[in-house]
Amino acid sequence: MMDEFEDIRPYRDDEVEAVVKNLYQQDELILGMAKFRFPKLFESSPIIAKSLVRAFVKKKAKSIKTILDIQHIVGEELTKILAKTAGKITTSGLGQLSKEKSYLFIGNHRDISMDPALVSYLLHNANHNTVEIAIGDNLLKKQYISDLMKLNKSFIVKRSLIGREKLFALKHLSRYIHHRIKSGNSIWIAQKEGRAKDGIDFTEPAIIKMLHLGSHTDNKKMKLSDAINSLNIIPISISYELDPCDSMKAEELYMIRNNETYIKDEDTDQKSIVTGLLNPKGNIHISFGEKVVTMKEDASEIANEIDNQIIERYLLQAPNYIAYEKLYASDSSIGPKLEDLTIEVEIRKKDRDNFENRLSLINEKHQPILLAMYANPIISKLKLHTQK
C-alpha cells in the first residue's frame, strides 16, 4: 500500500542507513552544523570545526539504524535547545488522549519547525507515538533538507502545482492521511497554508475539503461529516510568550501591505527555521483540544468548529496584554479597555520593560504590525465570546 505514496511518504527503517551515510558527506550540512555547534572555533578555524562535526556525525551515524533512533536524537537535541531558549512548557488536554488511538492533530501555525516538533516532543514524553508531519515542498529545495525532514517522519505537501495536477496531488495527499490514520499513525498538519504571521489563527476550509477528497468506504466517497469524524481530529493551540521571528514577520507584512517589493529567496525559510529554533521563546503552552465530532456537511462550518477550540484554548500571556493595551491607546475600536476585560490580567514591570525594549529594536514603521501580531489573540477571543 505504501508504494502508492512513494513520492510523498517519509523514509522507512530499511532506508535509514543509506540516507544517513549520504548526509554526513554533504558539505553544506556539515558547514551549517559547524557554525551552530562551534561558533567561536568556526570563526577562527572553519576547517577544524567542520572536521570535528563530520567526525562526530560519522560516529553517531553508526548507531542509527531506524527512524526511532533518529527520533531519539531529535528529542535529545530539542531538549537541549528548549533548556536554553524556553521558559516553562505547560500543556492541557494531553492526558485525555488515548495511547491506543491515532489522531489527526490540526494546529495553529506560528513557527515552521517548532510547532510540530513540540507536539511530537510532548507526545513522546507522555509515552504516545510521535506524529508524522505535513511539510510543504517549498521548504525542501535542497536534497539534504528533504532527507533530514523525511528521516524525521515528514511527508510532502505539493504546494507548487496548479490546475488538474494540484487537484490530483490533493486527492493523493488526502488518501495518504486517511491511510496512515487507519494504520495507527498520528499526523500533524497546520490549520492553513503558511504561518499566521499576523497572529490571527483560522482554519482554511480548503484543508477540510482536502481531507474529504480521499475518503472512501466500500468504494464510495464518504459524506464530509463521516470523513472528518473518522480522522479523530484534535485541534491544537500553541502559545509562545515571545515569537523569535516577530520582527521578520512584521517587516514582511509591512512591505506587502505597502506594495513594496518583498523578495523571498531560498534562504528566507531556512533563516526563519534557525531563528525560531535558537532564539528565546519565553513560556510555551500547548493545548490539546477535544475530538471534533460533527454532523455538518459544510467545510466552512467545520473549520469554524476547529477555530473555536484553538482560539478558546490559546493561553494569553503578558506580551499579548501589553500589546493590546498599547494598540488600544491608538485605536479604541479594537475592543474594551484592558482593565474592563473579564479575564485575569497580571503584568509585571519586568514584562513591560522587556516588551518595550523588544519593540524599540525594530523599525518604528513596523511597530504597529508587531503590536497587532501579539494583540490579535485577545481580539480573536473577544470576537468569539461576542458571537456566543
C-alpha positions as CSV (number, residue, x, y, z in Angstrom):
1,M,0.0,0.0,0.0
2,M,2.8,2.4,0.8
3,D,4.2,2.2,-2.7
4,E,1.2,4.3,-3.8
5,F,2.7,7.1,-1.8
6,E,6.3,6.7,-2.8
7,D,6.6,10.4,-3.9
8,I,5.4,11.9,-0.6
9,R,6.0,9.5,2.2
10,P,8.6,9.7,5.0
11,Y,11.6,7.3,4.9
12,R,11.2,3.7,6.2
13,D,13.6,1.9,8.6
14,D,15.2,0.0,5.7
15,E,16.3,3.3,4.0
16,V,17.8,5.0,7.1
17,E,21.4,3.8,7.0
18,A,22.0,4.7,3.3
19,V,20.4,8.2,3.7
20,V,22.3,8.9,6.9
21,K,25.6,7.8,5.3
22,N,25.0,10.2,2.4
23,L,24.1,13.1,4.8
24,Y,27.5,13.3,6.6
25,Q,29.1,13.7,3.2
26,Q,27.1,16.9,2.4
27,D,29.4,19.8,2.9
28,E,26.7,22.4,3.2
29,L,25.0,20.5,6.0
30,I,28.3,20.0,7.9
31,L,29.1,23.7,7.4
32,G,25.8,24.7,9.0
33,M,26.2,22.3,11.9
34,A,29.8,23.6,12.5
35,K,28.6,27.2,12.7
36,F,25.9,26.1,15.2
37,R,28.0,23.8,17.4
38,F,31.3,25.6,17.4
39,P,30.6,29.3,16.5
40,K,33.8,30.7,18.0
41,L,36.0,27.9,16.6
42,F,34.4,28.3,13.2
43,E,35.3,32.0,13.1
44,S,39.0,31.2,13.7
45,S,39.4,27.8,12.2
46,P,36.4,26.7,10.0
47,I,38.3,23.7,8.6
48,I,38.9,22.3,12.1
49,A,35.3,23.0,13.1
50,K,34.0,21.2,10.1
51,S,36.3,18.2,10.6
52,L,35.1,17.9,14.2
53,V,31.5,17.9,13.2
54,R,32.0,15.5,10.3
55,A,33.8,13.1,12.6
56,F,31.0,13.4,15.3
57,V,28.2,12.8,12.7
58,K,30.1,9.9,11.2
59,K,30.5,8.3,14.6
60,K,26.9,9.0,15.6
61,A,25.7,7.6,12.3
62,K,27.0,4.1,13.2
63,S,24.3,3.8,15.9
64,I,21.5,5.0,13.7
65,K,19.5,2.1,12.1
66,T,15.9,3.1,12.4
67,I,13.5,6.1,12.4
68,L,13.1,5.6,16.1
69,D,16.9,6.1,16.5
70,I,16.6,9.4,14.6
71,Q,13.7,10.4,16.8
72,H,15.7,9.8,20.0
73,I,18.5,12.0,18.7
74,V,16.0,14.7,17.7
75,G,14.4,14.5,21.1
76,E,17.8,14.9,22.9
77,E,18.7,17.9,20.8
78,L,15.3,19.6,21.2
79,T,15.6,19.1,25.0
80,K,18.9,21.0,24.9
81,I,17.5,23.8,22.7
82,L,14.4,24.3,24.9
83,A,16.6,24.4,28.0
84,K,18.4,27.4,26.5
85,T,15.5,29.2,24.7
86,A,12.3,28.5,26.5
87,G,10.8,29.1,30.0
88,K,8.1,26.9,31.4
89,I,6.5,24.5,29.0
90,T,2.9,23.6,30.0
91,T,0.2,21.6,28.5
92,S,-3.5,20.9,28.8
93,G,-5.7,18.2,27.4
94,L,-2.8,15.8,26.8
95,G,-4.0,13.3,29.5
96,Q,-7.3,12.8,27.7
97,L,-5.7,11.3,24.6
98,S,-5.8,7.5,24.3
99,K,-2.5,5.7,23.6
100,E,-4.4,3.2,21.6
101,K,-5.7,5.6,19.1
102,S,-4.2,7.6,16.2
103,Y,-5.1,11.2,15.7
104,L,-5.0,14.0,13.1
105,F,-3.8,17.0,15.0
106,I,-4.7,20.3,13.4
107,G,-2.8,23.2,14.9
108,N,-2.4,26.9,14.7
109,H,0.9,27.7,13.0
110,R,3.3,30.2,14.3
111,D,6.7,28.6,13.8
112,I,7.8,26.5,10.9
113,S,9.6,23.7,12.8
114,M,8.9,24.3,16.5
115,D,5.1,23.8,16.2
116,P,5.2,20.1,15.1
117,A,8.4,19.4,17.0
118,L,6.8,20.4,20.3
119,V,3.7,18.3,19.6
120,S,5.9,15.2,18.9
121,Y,8.1,16.0,21.9
122,L,5.3,16.2,24.3
123,L,3.5,13.1,22.9
124,H,6.8,11.2,23.2
125,N,7.3,12.3,26.8
126,A,3.8,11.2,27.6
127,N,4.5,7.7,26.1
128,H,2.4,8.3,23.0
129,N,3.7,7.7,19.4
130,T,5.2,10.7,17.7
131,V,3.5,12.3,14.7
132,E,4.1,12.3,11.0
133,I,4.4,15.9,9.9
134,A,3.0,17.6,6.8
135,I,5.6,19.8,5.2
136,G,5.3,22.0,2.1
137,D,7.6,21.2,-0.8
138,N,8.6,24.9,-0.7
139,L,10.8,24.0,2.3
140,L,12.6,21.2,0.5
141,K,14.5,22.9,-2.2
142,K,17.8,21.1,-1.2
143,Q,18.1,17.4,-1.1
144,Y,19.8,17.2,2.3
145,I,17.0,19.2,3.9
146,S,14.4,16.9,2.3
147,D,16.4,13.9,3.6
148,L,16.5,15.3,7.1
149,M,12.8,16.0,7.2
150,K,11.8,12.6,5.8
151,L,14.0,10.9,8.3
152,N,12.0,12.8,11.0
153,K,8.7,11.4,9.8
154,S,7.8,14.3,7.5
155,F,5.6,13.8,4.4
156,I,5.4,16.2,1.5
157,V,2.6,18.5,0.6
158,K,3.0,19.6,-3.0
159,R,2.1,23.3,-3.0
160,S,3.8,24.4,-6.2
161,L,1.4,22.6,-8.6
162,I,-1.6,24.2,-10.4
163,G,-4.8,23.1,-12.2
164,R,-5.5,19.4,-12.6
165,E,-2.1,18.4,-11.2
166,K,-2.8,20.2,-8.0
167,L,-6.2,18.5,-7.6
168,F,-4.6,15.1,-8.2
169,A,-1.9,15.9,-5.6
170,L,-4.6,17.0,-3.1
171,K,-6.5,13.7,-3.6
172,H,-3.3,11.8,-3.2
173,L,-2.4,13.7,0.0
174,S,-5.9,13.1,1.4
175,R,-5.7,9.3,0.7
176,Y,-2.3,9.2,2.4
177,I,-3.6,10.9,5.5
178,H,-6.7,8.6,5.7
179,H,-4.4,5.6,5.1
180,R,-2.0,6.5,7.9
181,I,-4.7,7.3,10.4
182,K,-6.3,3.9,9.7
183,S,-2.9,2.2,10.0
184,G,-2.5,3.6,13.6
185,N,-0.2,6.5,12.8
186,S,-0.9,10.0,14.1
187,I,-0.4,13.1,11.9
188,W,0.2,16.8,12.4
189,I,-1.0,19.4,9.9
190,A,-1.3,23.2,10.1
191,Q,-4.7,24.7,10.0
192,K,-3.7,26.8,7.0
193,E,-1.0,27.1,4.4
194,G,1.8,29.0,5.9
195,R,2.2,30.6,9.3
196,A,-0.3,33.0,10.9
197,K,2.2,35.9,10.7
198,D,-0.4,38.4,11.8
199,G,-1.4,36.4,14.9
200,I,-4.9,35.6,13.6
201,D,-5.5,31.9,13.8
202,F,-8.1,30.4,11.4
203,T,-8.6,27.1,9.6
204,E,-8.8,27.3,5.9
205,P,-11.9,25.5,4.6
206,A,-9.7,24.2,1.8
207,I,-8.0,22.0,4.4
208,I,-11.3,20.4,5.3
209,K,-12.2,19.9,1.7
210,M,-8.8,18.3,1.1
211,L,-9.5,15.8,3.9
212,H,-12.7,14.8,2.2
213,L,-11.2,14.2,-1.2
214,G,-9.5,10.9,-0.4
215,S,-12.2,9.4,1.9
216,H,-13.8,6.2,0.8
217,T,-15.7,3.3,2.3
218,D,-16.9,0.3,0.4
219,N,-15.6,2.1,-2.8
220,K,-17.9,5.0,-2.2
221,K,-16.9,8.5,-1.2
222,M,-17.9,9.2,2.4
223,K,-20.0,12.1,3.5
224,L,-17.9,15.1,4.6
225,S,-19.0,14.7,8.2
226,D,-18.2,11.0,8.2
227,A,-14.8,11.6,6.7
228,I,-14.0,14.2,9.3
229,N,-15.2,12.1,12.2
230,S,-13.2,9.1,11.0
231,L,-9.9,11.0,11.3
232,N,-10.1,11.6,15.1
233,I,-9.2,15.3,14.7
234,I,-7.8,17.1,17.7
235,P,-7.3,20.8,17.5
236,I,-4.0,22.1,19.0
237,S,-3.4,25.6,20.2
238,I,0.2,26.6,20.7
239,S,1.0,29.9,22.6
240,Y,4.6,31.3,22.6
241,E,5.2,34.1,25.1
242,L,7.6,35.5,22.5
243,D,7.8,34.9,18.8
244,P,11.5,34.8,17.8
245,C,10.6,35.7,14.3
246,D,8.2,38.6,15.2
247,S,10.4,41.4,13.7
248,M,10.9,39.4,10.5
249,K,7.2,38.9,10.1
250,A,6.4,42.5,10.9
251,E,8.8,43.7,8.2
252,E,7.4,41.3,5.6
253,L,3.8,42.2,6.4
254,Y,4.6,46.0,6.3
255,M,6.3,45.7,2.9
256,I,3.4,43.6,1.4
257,R,0.7,45.9,2.8
258,N,2.5,49.0,1.4
259,N,3.1,47.5,-2.0
260,E,6.8,47.4,-1.5
261,T,8.9,44.7,-3.2
262,Y,9.3,41.8,-0.9
263,I,11.8,39.2,-2.1
264,K,11.6,35.8,-0.6
265,D,14.6,33.7,-1.6
266,E,15.5,30.1,-0.8
267,D,17.3,31.1,2.3
268,T,14.4,33.0,3.9
269,D,12.6,30.0,5.3
270,Q,15.9,28.5,6.5
271,K,16.6,31.7,8.3
272,S,13.1,31.6,9.9
273,I,13.7,28.0,11.0
274,V,17.0,28.7,12.6
275,T,15.7,31.9,14.3
276,G,12.7,30.1,15.6
277,L,14.7,27.2,17.0
278,L,17.6,29.1,18.6
279,N,16.2,32.3,19.9
280,P,14.2,33.0,23.2
281,K,10.5,32.0,23.2
282,G,9.6,32.6,26.8
283,N,6.9,30.4,28.3
284,I,5.1,28.0,26.0
285,H,1.7,26.4,26.4
286,I,0.3,23.7,24.2
287,S,-3.4,22.8,24.5
288,F,-4.7,19.6,23.1
289,G,-8.4,20.1,22.4
290,E,-11.4,17.7,22.3
291,K,-12.0,15.4,19.3
292,V,-14.0,17.1,16.6
293,V,-17.3,15.3,16.2
294,T,-19.6,16.9,13.7
295,M,-22.9,16.4,11.8
296,K,-22.2,19.4,9.5
297,E,-21.6,19.0,5.7
298,D,-20.2,22.4,5.1
299,A,-16.4,22.8,5.2
300,S,-16.5,26.4,6.5
301,E,-18.7,25.4,9.4
302,I,-16.4,22.5,10.3
303,A,-13.4,24.9,10.0
304,N,-15.2,27.2,12.5
305,E,-15.6,24.4,15.0
306,I,-11.8,23.8,14.9
307,D,-11.2,27.6,15.1
308,N,-13.4,27.9,18.2
309,Q,-11.3,25.4,20.1
310,I,-8.0,26.8,19.0
311,I,-9.0,30.4,19.9
312,E,-10.7,29.5,23.2
313,R,-7.7,27.3,24.3
314,Y,-5.0,29.8,23.3
315,L,-3.2,30.8,26.5
316,L,-2.8,34.6,26.6
317,Q,0.5,35.8,28.1
318,A,1.9,39.1,29.2
319,P,3.1,40.4,25.7
320,N,-0.5,39.8,24.4
321,Y,-2.0,42.1,27.1
322,I,0.8,44.7,26.8
323,A,0.4,44.9,23.0
324,Y,-3.4,45.1,23.3
325,E,-3.1,47.9,25.8
326,K,-0.7,49.9,23.6
327,L,-2.8,49.2,20.5
328,Y,-6.0,50.3,22.3
329,A,-4.3,53.6,23.2
330,S,-4.2,54.5,19.4
331,D,-7.4,52.7,18.3
332,S,-10.1,52.2,20.9
333,S,-12.3,50.4,18.4
334,I,-10.4,47.1,18.8
335,G,-12.4,46.3,21.9
336,P,-12.9,47.2,25.6
337,K,-10.2,48.6,27.8
338,L,-7.8,46.1,29.2
339,E,-9.0,46.7,32.7
340,D,-12.6,46.0,31.6
341,L,-11.8,42.5,30.3
342,T,-13.3,39.7,32.4
343,I,-10.1,37.7,32.3
344,E,-7.4,37.7,34.9
345,V,-4.6,40.0,33.9
346,E,-1.2,40.1,35.6
347,I,1.6,42.2,34.0
348,R,4.8,42.6,35.9
349,K,7.0,45.7,35.4
350,K,9.7,43.3,34.2
351,D,7.4,42.1,31.4
352,R,6.6,45.7,30.4
353,D,10.3,46.7,30.3
354,N,11.2,43.6,28.3
355,F,8.5,44.2,25.7
356,E,9.2,47.9,25.4
357,N,12.9,47.0,24.8
358,R,11.8,44.4,22.2
359,L,9.6,47.0,20.4
360,S,12.4,49.7,20.4
361,L,14.7,47.4,18.5
362,I,12.6,47.3,15.3
363,N,11.7,49.9,12.7
364,E,9.2,52.4,14.0
365,K,7.0,51.8,10.9
366,H,6.8,48.1,11.7
367,Q,5.8,48.5,15.3
368,P,2.0,48.8,14.9
369,I,2.1,45.5,12.9
370,L,4.1,43.8,15.6
371,L,1.7,45.1,18.3
372,A,-1.3,43.7,16.3
373,M,0.5,40.4,16.0
374,Y,0.6,40.0,19.8
375,A,-2.8,41.6,20.4
376,N,-4.8,39.7,17.8
377,P,-5.2,36.5,20.0
378,I,-7.1,38.7,22.5
379,I,-9.2,40.3,19.8
380,S,-10.0,36.9,18.4
381,K,-11.1,35.7,21.9
382,L,-13.3,38.8,22.3
383,K,-15.0,38.2,19.0
384,L,-15.6,34.6,19.8
385,H,-17.1,35.4,23.1
386,T,-19.3,38.1,21.5
387,Q,-20.6,35.5,19.0
388,K,-21.6,33.2,21.8
